[in-house]
Amino acid sequence: MDNTRRSLSYVILFASLSAVSALGVIGYLNNAYADNANMSDNMKMNANVTTSTNMTGNMNENMNMTNMHKILSPLQQFKSGTPAKNVQCDQGFTLVIKIEDGSPACVGSHIAQALTERGWGTTA
């Protein structure tokens, strides 16, 4: 009886690990596809803005072009050589630098305050 239970336990463990692995791959592919879709959308949007700007002549004055540029994640900026204190956050987020390793994070103002109070990081 013990061998049967042990075998059943191994089958359940294997099935669980397989399911978790499959979900991980699906999540990875979903993120990769989402990033590519965003890039395609941004390219189409930039092309449309350029075309519209050429047609109207003064559309550039009325549009804030910086809002159309997607900011890289703090970690991507940091890994590409941007100093942590110079990392830019999306609007509405606060830059916090982790004390332990100097890595940047962009968080909401309430979270930034809690992290600094707990000694996790400092605001830039």
Contacts in CASP RR format, 6 or more apart in sequence:
PFRMAT RR
TARGET T0000
AUTHOR 0000-0000-0000
METHOD contacts of the structure
MODEL  1
MDNTRRSLSYVILFASLSAVSALGVIGYLNNAYADNANMSDNMKMNANVT
TSTNMTGNMNENMNMTNMHKILSPLQQFKSGTPAKNVQCDQGFTLVIKIE
DGSPACVGSHIAQALTERGWGTTA
38 70 0 8 1.000
42 68 0 8 1.000
42 70 0 8 1.000
45 68 0 8 1.000
46 68 0 8 1.000
49 59 0 8 1.000
49 63 0 8 1.000
49 65 0 8 1.000
49 68 0 8 1.000
52 59 0 8 1.000
53 59 0 8 1.000
53 60 0 8 1.000
71 77 0 8 1.000
71 88 0 8 1.000
71 89 0 8 1.000
71 90 0 8 1.000
72 80 0 8 1.000
73 106 0 8 1.000
74 87 0 8 1.000
74 89 0 8 1.000
74 95 0 8 1.000
74 103 0 8 1.000
74 104 0 8 1.000
74 105 0 8 1.000
74 106 0 8 1.000
75 103 0 8 1.000
75 104 0 8 1.000
77 87 0 8 1.000
77 88 0 8 1.000
77 104 0 8 1.000
78 84 0 8 1.000
78 87 0 8 1.000
78 103 0 8 1.000
78 104 0 8 1.000
84 97 0 8 1.000
84 102 0 8 1.000
84 103 0 8 1.000
84 104 0 8 1.000
84 124 0 8 1.000
85 95 0 8 1.000
85 97 0 8 1.000
85 124 0 8 1.000
87 95 0 8 1.000
87 104 0 8 1.000
87 106 0 8 1.000
87 124 0 8 1.000
88 95 0 8 1.000
89 95 0 8 1.000
89 106 0 8 1.000
90 106 0 8 1.000
92 108 0 8 1.000
92 109 0 8 1.000
93 106 0 8 1.000
93 107 0 8 1.000
93 108 0 8 1.000
94 106 0 8 1.000
94 107 0 8 1.000
94 108 0 8 1.000
94 109 0 8 1.000
94 111 0 8 1.000
94 112 0 8 1.000
94 123 0 8 1.000
95 104 0 8 1.000
95 105 0 8 1.000
95 106 0 8 1.000
95 123 0 8 1.000
95 124 0 8 1.000
96 104 0 8 1.000
96 105 0 8 1.000
96 106 0 8 1.000
96 107 0 8 1.000
96 111 0 8 1.000
96 112 0 8 1.000
96 115 0 8 1.000
96 116 0 8 1.000
96 120 0 8 1.000
96 121 0 8 1.000
96 122 0 8 1.000
96 123 0 8 1.000
96 124 0 8 1.000
97 103 0 8 1.000
97 104 0 8 1.000
97 105 0 8 1.000
97 121 0 8 1.000
97 122 0 8 1.000
97 123 0 8 1.000
97 124 0 8 1.000
98 104 0 8 1.000
98 105 0 8 1.000
98 120 0 8 1.000
98 121 0 8 1.000
99 119 0 8 1.000
99 120 0 8 1.000
99 121 0 8 1.000
99 122 0 8 1.000
104 124 0 8 1.000
105 115 0 8 1.000
107 115 0 8 1.000
112 123 0 8 1.000
115 121 0 8 1.000
116 122 0 8 1.000
116 123 0 8 1.000
END
